[in-house]
């Protein structure tokens, strides 16, 4: 749970094994917690579908399709991946370093 200042966000990652080399880049005014690694930013939404629905409505607007739990962006802010599978996220961000 290291790095998260927003207590509510702890529930967003309590089921995940966040790699030690990921830097927490979350700010209290962000909509979601985030981490950086290998020039990627990893945004993590709640596993609770009701909370994720609320977050989707807040971020993208009402009636938007439910967001995936994980969104990865590159250093130029371009979306690289949206998925519900954390292993896919880890594999993507680790690949750049090889």
N, C-alpha and C positions, 0 to 999 in steps of 0.2 A: 504494500500500500504506500510505498515510499513516494514522497514528492507531492501528493495531492493535498491541497489546502482546503478544498471544498469538501466537507465531510460527506455530503450527499453523494458525491462522486465515488466514494469508497465502494458503494454497492455496485458500481459500474464495472469494477475490475476485480471484485473479491473472488470470482470464479476463474480468473486468468493467472497464468504464471508469466508475469511481465519480465522479459529478459533484463538482467542487471545493467547491460550496456545501453539500454534505452534511456534517454534523458527526458524527464518529465518537463513539459513545456506548457502546462496548463496555467491559465490565469483565472482568477475568480470571476471575471466578467465574460469568459468564454461560455458558449452554450454547452460544450462537451469537454471532457478531459482529453489531453493530447500528449503524445510522446514523439520524440525525434530520434531517428537513427539512419545513418547512411544517406543523408539529405532527403529523407522522407519524413513526413509528418503523419502520424497514425492517430486518427480521431476514434474514440471509443464511446459508443452509445450504450444505453442500459440493455441488459438481457430481458428485463421486464417489458413485455410488449405494450402495456398501458403507458408506461413512462416513455418508451420509445415513440409511441404515437403522439404524445404531448410534445416531445422534443421535435419530431418531424413537423408538426403543425407550427411550432414556434420558429423553427429555422427556415423551412421551405414554404410555409403557408398552409392554411387549412385545405383539406381535400387532396393534398399531395400523396402519392403512394408512400407507404411505410418505408422509411430508410432502412438500409442494411445496418447491422450493428457496427461494422468497421468500415471506415473510409480512409484511404491512403492517398496523400497528395505529394507531388514532387516539390523540390525547392522553388520552382516557379509557379507553385499553387495549382498546377494542373492535376486533375483527378486521375489517379493511376489504377485504383481498385475500389470496388464496393463489394463487400461480402459479409456473410454471417459466420464464416469459418476463420477462426483465429490462426490456425496452422497455415493457411494460405497467406495470411498477412505476414507472419514470421518468415515464411519461405521467400516471399517477394523482397522484403527489406534486407534479408541476409544475402540474397543473390547479388545485389549491387556491389557488395564488398568483396566479391570473389573475382 
